[in-house]
Amino acid sequence: MNGPKRCPECEQIATEAQAAFLKLIGTRPKGDVPTRQDFNKYLTELFSSEAELARLQEQWQQSESGRIYHKWMEHRIATGHMPVLRSATGEYGYW
């Protein structure tokens, strides 16, 4: 199987996605780690109503990650490319 091909827009999307991910994990709260039960309760409450789901969807669409995902999907639909993040060799590209 050949490696990823080069596409400047794929490289830009991959760079933005990587930067957003690093920014996101840098904001992770410090301190006590929630238990599995805490996490399950949080998810149950989050997905408990249509209003909560609508709020969650709106937050996603307005977030940096949501914007990048939308850009990636538009590029994929237009070109058929699947942007990939940097590999161990430092290369970007698409499959």
MMTF fields as JSON, N, C-alpha, C and O atoms, coordinates in Angstrom:
{
  "mmtfVersion": "1.0.0",
  "mmtfProducer": "UNKNOWN",
  "numBonds": 379,
  "numAtoms": 380,
  "numGroups": 95,
  "numChains": 1,
  "numModels": 1,
  "chainsPerModel": [1],
  "groupsPerChain": [95],
  "chainIdList": ["A"],
  "bondAtomList": [4, 2, 8, 6, 12, 10, 16, 14, 20, 18, 24, 22, 28, 26, 32, 30, 36, 34, 40, 38, 44, 42, 48, 46, 52, 50, 56, 54, 60, 58, 64, 62, 68, 66, 72, 70, 76, 74, 80, 78, 84, 82, 88, 86, 92, 90, 96, 94, 100, 98, 104, 102, 108, 106, 112, 110, 116, 114, 120, 118, 124, 122, 128, 126, 132, 130, 136, 134, 140, 138, 144, 142, 148, 146, 152, 150, 156, 154, 160, 158, 164, 162, 168, 166, 172, 170, 176, 174, 180, 178, 184, 182, 188, 186, 192, 190, 196, 194, 200, 198, 204, 202, 208, 206, 212, 210, 216, 214, 220, 218, 224, 222, 228, 226, 232, 230, 236, 234, 240, 238, 244, 242, 248, 246, 252, 250, 256, 254, 260, 258, 264, 262, 268, 266, 272, 270, 276, 274, 280, 278, 284, 282, 288, 286, 292, 290, 296, 294, 300, 298, 304, 302, 308, 306, 312, 310, 316, 314, 320, 318, 324, 322, 328, 326, 332, 330, 336, 334, 340, 338, 344, 342, 348, 346, 352, 350, 356, 354, 360, 358, 364, 362, 368, 366, 372, 370, 376, 374],
  "bondOrderList": [1, 1, 1, 1, 1, 1, 1, 1, 1, 1, 1, 1, 1, 1, 1, 1, 1, 1, 1, 1, 1, 1, 1, 1, 1, 1, 1, 1, 1, 1, 1, 1, 1, 1, 1, 1, 1, 1, 1, 1, 1, 1, 1, 1, 1, 1, 1, 1, 1, 1, 1, 1, 1, 1, 1, 1, 1, 1, 1, 1, 1, 1, 1, 1, 1, 1, 1, 1, 1, 1, 1, 1, 1, 1, 1, 1, 1, 1, 1, 1, 1, 1, 1, 1, 1, 1, 1, 1, 1, 1, 1, 1, 1, 1],
  "groupList": [{"groupName": "MET", "atomNameList": ["N", "CA", "C", "O"], "elementList": ["N", "C", "C", "O"], "formalChargeList": [0, 0, 0, 0], "bondAtomList": [1, 0, 2, 1, 3, 2], "bondOrderList": [1, 1, 2], "singleLetterCode": "M", "chemCompType": "L-PEPTIDE LINKING"}, {"groupName": "ASN", "atomNameList": ["N", "CA", "C", "O"], "elementList": ["N", "C", "C", "O"], "formalChargeList": [0, 0, 0, 0], "bondAtomList": [1, 0, 2, 1, 3, 2], "bondOrderList": [1, 1, 2], "singleLetterCode": "N", "chemCompType": "L-PEPTIDE LINKING"}, {"groupName": "GLY", "atomNameList": ["N", "CA", "C", "O"], "elementList": ["N", "C", "C", "O"], "formalChargeList": [0, 0, 0, 0], "bondAtomList": [1, 0, 2, 1, 3, 2], "bondOrderList": [1, 1, 2], "singleLetterCode": "G", "chemCompType": "PEPTIDE LINKING"}, {"groupName": "PRO", "atomNameList": ["N", "CA", "C", "O"], "elementList": ["N", "C", "C", "O"], "formalChargeList": [0, 0, 0, 0], "bondAtomList": [1, 0, 2, 1, 3, 2], "bondOrderList": [1, 1, 2], "singleLetterCode": "P", "chemCompType": "L-PEPTIDE LINKING"}, {"groupName": "LYS", "atomNameList": ["N", "CA", "C", "O"], "elementList": ["N", "C", "C", "O"], "formalChargeList": [0, 0, 0, 0], "bondAtomList": [1, 0, 2, 1, 3, 2], "bondOrderList": [1, 1, 2], "singleLetterCode": "K", "chemCompType": "L-PEPTIDE LINKING"}, {"groupName": "ARG", "atomNameList": ["N", "CA", "C", "O"], "elementList": ["N", "C", "C", "O"], "formalChargeList": [0, 0, 0, 0], "bondAtomList": [1, 0, 2, 1, 3, 2], "bondOrderList": [1, 1, 2], "singleLetterCode": "R", "chemCompType": "L-PEPTIDE LINKING"}, {"groupName": "CYS", "atomNameList": ["N", "CA", "C", "O"], "elementList": ["N", "C", "C", "O"], "formalChargeList": [0, 0, 0, 0], "bondAtomList": [1, 0, 2, 1, 3, 2], "bondOrderList": [1, 1, 2], "singleLetterCode": "C", "chemCompType": "L-PEPTIDE LINKING"}, {"groupName": "GLU", "atomNameList": ["N", "CA", "C", "O"], "elementList": ["N", "C", "C", "O"], "formalChargeList": [0, 0, 0, 0], "bondAtomList": [1, 0, 2, 1, 3, 2], "bondOrderList": [1, 1, 2], "singleLetterCode": "E", "chemCompType": "L-PEPTIDE LINKING"}, {"groupName": "GLN", "atomNameList": ["N", "CA", "C", "O"], "elementList": ["N", "C", "C", "O"], "formalChargeList": [0, 0, 0, 0], "bondAtomList": [1, 0, 2, 1, 3, 2], "bondOrderList": [1, 1, 2], "singleLetterCode": "Q", "chemCompType": "L-PEPTIDE LINKING"}, {"groupName": "ILE", "atomNameList": ["N", "CA", "C", "O"], "elementList": ["N", "C", "C", "O"], "formalChargeList": [0, 0, 0, 0], "bondAtomList": [1, 0, 2, 1, 3, 2], "bondOrderList": [1, 1, 2], "singleLetterCode": "I", "chemCompType": "L-PEPTIDE LINKING"}, {"groupName": "ALA", "atomNameList": ["N", "CA", "C", "O"], "elementList": ["N", "C", "C", "O"], "formalChargeList": [0, 0, 0, 0], "bondAtomList": [1, 0, 2, 1, 3, 2], "bondOrderList": [1, 1, 2], "singleLetterCode": "A", "chemCompType": "L-PEPTIDE LINKING"}, {"groupName": "THR", "atomNameList": ["N", "CA", "C", "O"], "elementList": ["N", "C", "C", "O"], "formalChargeList": [0, 0, 0, 0], "bondAtomList": [1, 0, 2, 1, 3, 2], "bondOrderList": [1, 1, 2], "singleLetterCode": "T", "chemCompType": "L-PEPTIDE LINKING"}, {"groupName": "PHE", "atomNameList": ["N", "CA", "C", "O"], "elementList": ["N", "C", "C", "O"], "formalChargeList": [0, 0, 0, 0], "bondAtomList": [1, 0, 2, 1, 3, 2], "bondOrderList": [1, 1, 2], "singleLetterCode": "F", "chemCompType": "L-PEPTIDE LINKING"}, {"groupName": "LEU", "atomNameList": ["N", "CA", "C", "O"], "elementList": ["N", "C", "C", "O"], "formalChargeList": [0, 0, 0, 0], "bondAtomList": [1, 0, 2, 1, 3, 2], "bondOrderList": [1, 1, 2], "singleLetterCode": "L", "chemCompType": "L-PEPTIDE LINKING"}, {"groupName": "ASP", "atomNameList": ["N", "CA", "C", "O"], "elementList": ["N", "C", "C", "O"], "formalChargeList": [0, 0, 0, 0], "bondAtomList": [1, 0, 2, 1, 3, 2], "bondOrderList": [1, 1, 2], "singleLetterCode": "D", "chemCompType": "L-PEPTIDE LINKING"}, {"groupName": "VAL", "atomNameList": ["N", "CA", "C", "O"], "elementList": ["N", "C", "C", "O"], "formalChargeList": [0, 0, 0, 0], "bondAtomList": [1, 0, 2, 1, 3, 2], "bondOrderList": [1, 1, 2], "singleLetterCode": "V", "chemCompType": "L-PEPTIDE LINKING"}, {"groupName": "TYR", "atomNameList": ["N", "CA", "C", "O"], "elementList": ["N", "C", "C", "O"], "formalChargeList": [0, 0, 0, 0], "bondAtomList": [1, 0, 2, 1, 3, 2], "bondOrderList": [1, 1, 2], "singleLetterCode": "Y", "chemCompType": "L-PEPTIDE LINKING"}, {"groupName": "SER", "atomNameList": ["N", "CA", "C", "O"], "elementList": ["N", "C", "C", "O"], "formalChargeList": [0, 0, 0, 0], "bondAtomList": [1, 0, 2, 1, 3, 2], "bondOrderList": [1, 1, 2], "singleLetterCode": "S", "chemCompType": "L-PEPTIDE LINKING"}, {"groupName": "TRP", "atomNameList": ["N", "CA", "C", "O"], "elementList": ["N", "C", "C", "O"], "formalChargeList": [0, 0, 0, 0], "bondAtomList": [1, 0, 2, 1, 3, 2], "bondOrderList": [1, 1, 2], "singleLetterCode": "W", "chemCompType": "L-PEPTIDE LINKING"}, {"groupName": "HIS", "atomNameList": ["N", "CA", "C", "O"], "elementList": ["N", "C", "C", "O"], "formalChargeList": [0, 0, 0, 0], "bondAtomList": [1, 0, 2, 1, 3, 2], "bondOrderList": [1, 1, 2], "singleLetterCode": "H", "chemCompType": "L-PEPTIDE LINKING"}],
  "groupTypeList": [0, 1, 2, 3, 4, 5, 6, 3, 7, 6, 7, 8, 9, 10, 11, 7, 10, 8, 10, 10, 12, 13, 4, 13, 9, 2, 11, 5, 3, 4, 2, 14, 15, 3, 11, 5, 8, 14, 12, 1, 4, 16, 13, 11, 7, 13, 12, 17, 17, 7, 10, 7, 13, 10, 5, 13, 8, 7, 8, 18, 8, 8, 17, 7, 17, 2, 5, 9, 16, 19, 4, 18, 0, 7, 19, 5, 9, 10, 11, 2, 19, 0, 3, 15, 13, 5, 17, 10, 11, 2, 7, 16, 2, 16, 18],
  "groupIdList": [1, 2, 3, 4, 5, 6, 7, 8, 9, 10, 11, 12, 13, 14, 15, 16, 17, 18, 19, 20, 21, 22, 23, 24, 25, 26, 27, 28, 29, 30, 31, 32, 33, 34, 35, 36, 37, 38, 39, 40, 41, 42, 43, 44, 45, 46, 47, 48, 49, 50, 51, 52, 53, 54, 55, 56, 57, 58, 59, 60, 61, 62, 63, 64, 65, 66, 67, 68, 69, 70, 71, 72, 73, 74, 75, 76, 77, 78, 79, 80, 81, 82, 83, 84, 85, 86, 87, 88, 89, 90, 91, 92, 93, 94, 95],
  "secStructList": [7, 7, 7, 7, 5, 7, 7, 2, 2, 2, 2, 2, 2, 2, 2, 2, 2, 2, 2, 2, 2, 2, 2, 2, 2, 2, 6, 7, 7, 7, 1, 7, 7, 7, 7, 2, 2, 2, 2, 2, 2, 2, 2, 2, 2, 2, 6, 1, 1, 2, 2, 2, 2, 2, 2, 2, 2, 2, 2, 2, 2, 2, 1, 2, 2, 2, 2, 2, 2, 2, 2, 2, 2, 2, 2, 2, 2, 2, 2, 7, 7, 7, 3, 3, 7, 7, 7, 6, 6, 1, 7, 7, 3, 3, 7],
  "xCoordList": [0.844, 0.0, 0.884, 1.842, 0.565, 1.343, 1.005, -0.065, 1.925, 1.7, 0.774, 0.268, 0.545, -0.358, 0.171, 1.38, -0.751, -0.406, -0.416, -0.956, 0.18, 0.286, -0.878, -1.23, -1.463, -2.51, -2.369, -2.481, -2.125, -1.946, -3.131, -2.937, -4.356, -5.512, -5.614, -5.961, -5.312, -5.296, -4.262, -4.517, -3.088, -2.031, -2.487, -2.221, -3.178, -3.663, -4.707, -4.668, -5.631, -6.667, -6.037, -6.412, -5.081, -4.416, -3.653, -3.668, -2.994, -2.264, -3.221, -2.944, -4.356, -5.35, -5.923, -6.103, -6.212, -6.781, -5.796, -6.178, -4.538, -3.526, -3.375, -3.29, -3.343, -3.207, -4.428, -4.283, -5.622, -6.836, -6.838, -7.248, -6.384, -6.334, -5.355, -5.669, -4.182, -3.181, -3.7, -3.464, -4.405, -4.998, -6.072, -6.162, -6.875, -7.95, -7.403, -7.898, -6.391, -5.877, -5.094, -4.903, -4.639, -3.952, -4.899, -4.462, -6.205, -7.191, -7.852, -8.799, -7.366, -7.934, -7.824, -6.763, -8.911, -8.885, -7.871, -7.656, -7.279, -6.336, -7.076, -8.173, -6.506, -7.122, -7.694, -7.214, -8.73, -9.339, -9.878, -10.493, -9.639, -10.147, -11.531, -11.701, -12.531, -13.871, -13.892, -13.118, -14.775, -14.927, -15.752, -16.344, -15.775, -16.58, -18.058, -18.779, -18.508, -19.888, -20.184, -21.248, -19.238, -19.405, -19.545, -20.394, -18.704, -18.721, -20.041, -20.638, -20.488, -21.761, -22.929, -23.822, -22.931, -23.988, -23.971, -25.023, -22.783, -22.641, -23.196, -23.94, -22.84, -23.327, -24.835, -25.509, -25.364, -26.808, -27.544, -28.544, -27.056, -27.677, -27.514, -28.431, -26.35, -26.065, -26.992, -27.47, -27.245, -28.075, -29.519, -30.227, -29.954, -31.263, -32.427, -33.572, -32.16, -33.273, -32.873, -31.692, -33.879, -33.641, -33.001, -32.183, -33.372, -32.801, -31.303, -30.526, -30.899, -29.472, -28.723, -27.617, -29.328, -28.693, -28.56, -27.539, -29.583, -29.527, -28.429, -27.7, -28.321, -27.269, -25.891, -24.985, -25.746, -24.473, -24.113, -22.961, -25.099, -24.859, -24.446, -23.545, -25.11, -24.773, -23.353, -22.602, -22.998, -21.64, -20.605, -19.567, -20.893, -19.96, -19.791, -18.668, -20.895, -20.828, -20.065, -19.45, -20.097, -19.418, -17.971, -17.222, -17.582, -16.235, -15.203, -15.537, -13.968, -12.87, -12.816, -12.619, -12.99, -12.967, -14.116, -13.931, -15.292, -16.44, -16.204, -16.567, -15.6, -15.289, -14.309, -14.479, -13.284, -12.285, -12.923, -12.648, -13.781, -14.457, -15.32, -15.316, -16.051, -16.896, -16.043, -16.4, -14.927, -14.006, -13.479, -13.396, -13.125, -12.619, -13.67, -13.354, -14.927, -16.004, -16.266, -16.473, -16.26, -16.452, -15.34, -15.607, -14.104, -12.967, -13.09, -12.842, -13.467, -13.622, -14.705, -14.517, -15.835, -16.92, -16.483, -16.785, -15.775, -15.36, -14.261, -14.226, -13.36, -12.182, -12.09, -11.392, -12.788, -12.648, -11.464, -11.212, -10.735, -9.57, -9.997, -11.037, -9.191, -9.352, -8.076, -7.097, -8.065, -6.842, -6.384, -7.196, -5.082, -4.51, -3.552, -2.928, -3.443, -2.526, -1.096, -0.835, -0.199, 1.225, 1.578, 1.171, 2.322, 2.761, 4.077, 4.587, 4.603, 5.885, 6.998, 7.995, 6.828, 7.846, 7.686, 8.522, 6.581, 6.355, 5.61, 5.49, 5.106, 4.408, 2.92, 2.333, 2.317, 0.863, 0.44, 1.274, -0.826, -1.317, -2.756, -3.475, -3.177, -4.53, -4.492, -3.548, -5.523, -5.659, -6.721, -7.005],
  "yCoordList": [-1.182, 0.0, 1.237, 1.325, 2.175, 3.397, 4.331, 4.234, 5.239, 6.212, 7.318, 7.281, 8.305, 9.392, 10.241, 10.415, 10.766, 11.677, 13.095, 13.343, 14.029, 15.405, 16.254, 16.195, 17.035, 17.994, 19.16, 18.965, 20.37, 21.511, 21.75, 22.092, 21.576, 21.805, 20.726, 21.024, 19.466, 18.402, 18.704, 18.508, 19.184, 19.515, 20.619, 20.564, 21.627, 22.729, 22.231, 22.6, 21.4, 20.87, 20.015, 20.12, 19.167, 18.306, 19.141, 18.822, 20.195, 21.079, 21.754, 21.822, 22.258, 22.896, 21.904, 22.238, 20.68, 19.66, 19.294, 19.149, 19.147, 18.793, 19.914, 19.642, 21.159, 22.295, 22.389, 22.65, 22.179, 22.238, 21.122, 21.336, 19.933, 18.82, 19.102, 18.861, 19.606, 19.922, 21.012, 20.962, 21.988, 23.047, 22.459, 22.827, 21.55, 20.938, 20.115, 20.226, 19.291, 18.458, 19.291, 18.864, 20.464, 21.361, 22.019, 22.55, 21.995, 22.621, 21.595, 21.916, 20.395, 19.331, 19.715, 20.146, 19.56, 19.942, 19.108, 17.927, 19.74, 19.06, 18.635, 19.126, 17.758, 17.362, 15.965, 15.11, 15.75, 14.426, 13.96, 14.726, 12.716, 12.111, 11.545, 10.815, 11.876, 11.346, 9.821, 9.22, 9.221, 7.774, 7.411, 8.277, 6.138, 5.667, 5.995, 6.364, 5.859, 6.167, 7.663, 8.023, 8.525, 9.964, 10.26, 11.051, 9.618, 9.837, 9.342, 10.026, 8.167, 7.628, 8.53, 8.755, 9.051, 9.96, 11.237, 11.728, 11.769, 12.976, 12.749, 13.583, 11.634, 11.335, 11.137, 11.594, 10.461, 10.241, 11.577, 11.771, 12.492, 13.809, 14.617, 15.322, 14.509, 15.269, 14.863, 15.716, 13.572, 13.078, 12.801, 12.041, 13.409, 13.101, 13.818, 13.384, 14.887, 15.63, 16.221, 16.387, 16.528, 17.158, 18.531, 18.946, 19.236, 20.565, 20.469, 21.279, 19.477, 19.284, 18.902, 19.385, 18.032, 17.635, 18.822, 18.969, 19.669, 20.864, 21.809, 22.39, 21.955, 22.815, 22.267, 23.012, 20.956, 20.307, 20.469, 20.747, 20.294, 20.445, 21.874, 22.09, 22.84, 24.246, 24.565, 25.258, 24.055, 24.275, 23.663, 24.268, 22.459, 21.793, 22.615, 22.821, 23.082, 23.836, 25.14, 25.619, 25.719, 26.988, 26.8, 27.771, 25.559, 25.32, 25.281, 25.1, 25.454, 25.365, 23.969, 23.831, 22.943, 21.57, 21.319, 20.653, 21.841, 21.692, 22.377, 21.846, 23.549, 24.289, 23.499, 23.405, 22.932, 22.149, 20.899, 20.539, 20.23, 19.036, 19.369, 18.63, 20.472, 20.889, 21.152, 20.749, 21.824, 22.109, 20.804, 20.658, 19.859, 18.567, 17.824, 17.265, 17.808, 17.117, 17.766, 17.062, 19.096, 19.78, 19.405, 19.147, 19.374, 19.019, 17.565, 17.255, 16.698, 15.28, 15.075, 14.307, 15.763, 15.644, 16.183, 15.588, 17.307, 17.937, 17.163, 17.146, 16.521, 15.911, 14.4, 13.738, 13.857, 12.434, 12.142, 10.987, 13.182, 13.002, 12.74, 13.219, 11.983, 11.767, 12.296, 11.558, 13.564, 14.108, 13.255, 12.808, 13.037, 12.282, 13.179, 14.07, 12.935, 13.718, 13.293, 12.306, 14.039, 13.804, 12.378, 11.897, 11.735, 10.376, 10.435, 11.513, 9.28, 9.211, 9.86, 10.316, 9.904, 10.514, 12.023, 12.707, 12.543, 13.987, 14.422, 15.621, 13.483, 13.798, 13.954, 13.252, 14.874, 15.008, 14.495, 14.248, 14.343, 13.946, 13.504, 13.879, 12.706, 12.167, 10.756, 10.363, 9.998, 8.635, 8.613, 7.558],
  "zCoordList": [0.0, 0.0, 0.0, 0.768, -0.849, -0.932, 0.211, 0.812, 0.509, 1.57, 1.113, -0.009, 1.97, 1.625, 0.471, 0.317, -0.338, -1.429, -0.882, 0.196, -1.618, -1.153, -1.669, -2.847, -0.779, -1.131, -0.157, 1.054, -0.665, 0.24, 1.172, 2.338, 0.673, 1.539, 2.615, 3.758, 2.257, 3.263, 4.338, 5.526, 3.914, 4.874, 5.816, 7.017, 5.271, 6.098, 7.102, 8.276, 6.643, 7.531, 8.621, 9.789, 8.245, 9.222, 10.254, 11.443, 9.808, 10.725, 11.696, 12.894, 11.186, 12.045, 13.054, 14.225, 12.595, 13.483, 14.586, 15.747, 14.217, 15.21, 16.248, 17.446, 15.795, 16.717, 17.64, 18.834, 17.09, 17.915, 18.952, 20.093, 18.563, 19.495, 20.633, 21.799, 20.297, 21.322, 22.267, 23.474, 21.706, 22.522, 23.448, 24.619, 22.913, 23.696, 24.856, 25.977, 24.602, 25.69, 26.691, 27.83, 26.292, 27.22, 28.198, 29.219, 27.903, 28.785, 29.699, 30.416, 29.673, 30.506, 31.98, 32.431, 32.729, 34.145, 34.94, 34.667, 35.896, 36.784, 38.049, 38.319, 38.8, 40.065, 39.996, 39.252, 40.786, 40.882, 39.535, 38.793, 39.244, 38.02, 38.318, 39.294, 37.482, 37.731, 37.634, 36.888, 38.387, 38.33, 37.089, 36.444, 36.777, 35.649, 35.901, 34.974, 37.16, 37.505, 37.296, 36.793, 37.685, 37.466, 35.975, 35.563, 35.18, 33.738, 33.132, 32.301, 33.545, 33.046, 33.417, 32.6, 34.646, 35.079, 34.241, 33.832, 33.988, 33.175, 31.769, 31.253, 31.156, 29.802, 29.778, 28.855, 30.787, 30.862, 30.931, 30.241, 31.757, 31.87, 30.585, 30.164, 29.974, 28.762, 27.623, 26.875, 27.49, 26.398, 26.83, 26.17, 27.923, 28.491, 27.816, 27.941, 27.117, 26.526, 25.183, 24.877, 24.403, 23.097, 23.271, 22.45, 24.338, 24.58, 24.843, 24.337, 25.635, 25.912, 24.639, 24.395, 23.829, 22.565, 21.62, 20.95, 21.562, 20.709, 21.188, 20.384, 22.509, 23.078, 22.744, 22.371, 22.885, 22.582, 21.107, 20.773, 20.228, 18.793, 18.445, 17.634, 19.063, 18.815, 19.289, 18.603, 20.462, 20.972, 20.031, 19.763, 19.531, 18.613, 17.336, 16.877, 16.764, 15.519, 15.679, 14.726, 16.873, 17.117, 17.576, 17.683, 17.845, 18.356, 17.227, 16.056, 17.609, 16.641, 16.022, 14.814, 16.838, 16.331, 15.361, 14.343, 15.664, 14.772, 13.436, 12.386, 13.475, 12.241, 11.382, 10.166, 12.012, 11.281, 10.694, 9.549, 11.478, 10.986, 9.765, 8.78, 9.829, 8.709, 7.457, 6.35, 7.656, 6.545, 5.943, 4.724, 6.819, 6.374, 5.56, 4.51, 6.032, 5.317, 3.959, 2.971, 3.899, 2.618, 1.637, 0.463, 2.113, 1.257, 0.795, -0.37, 1.695, 1.361, 0.302, -0.642, 0.46, -0.509, -1.874, -2.909, -1.866, -3.121, -3.848, -5.078, -3.092, -3.719, -3.567, -4.334, -2.586, -2.287, -1.382, -1.039, -0.994, -0.124, 1.311, 1.762, 2.011, 3.452, 4.104, 4.212, 4.544, 5.153, 6.329, 7.14, 6.413, 7.526, 8.282, 7.705, 9.578, 10.395, 10.134, 9.446, 10.685, 10.495, 10.904, 11.962, 10.065, 10.365, 11.143, 11.448, 11.45, 12.163, 11.348, 11.907, 10.022, 9.162, 9.051, 8.461, 9.636, 9.566, 8.328, 8.073, 7.55, 6.31, 6.547, 7.371, 5.823, 5.759, 4.391, 3.519, 4.221, 2.91, 2.999, 3.925, 2.036, 2.033, 1.496, 0.811, 1.811, 1.305, 0.251, -0.317]
}
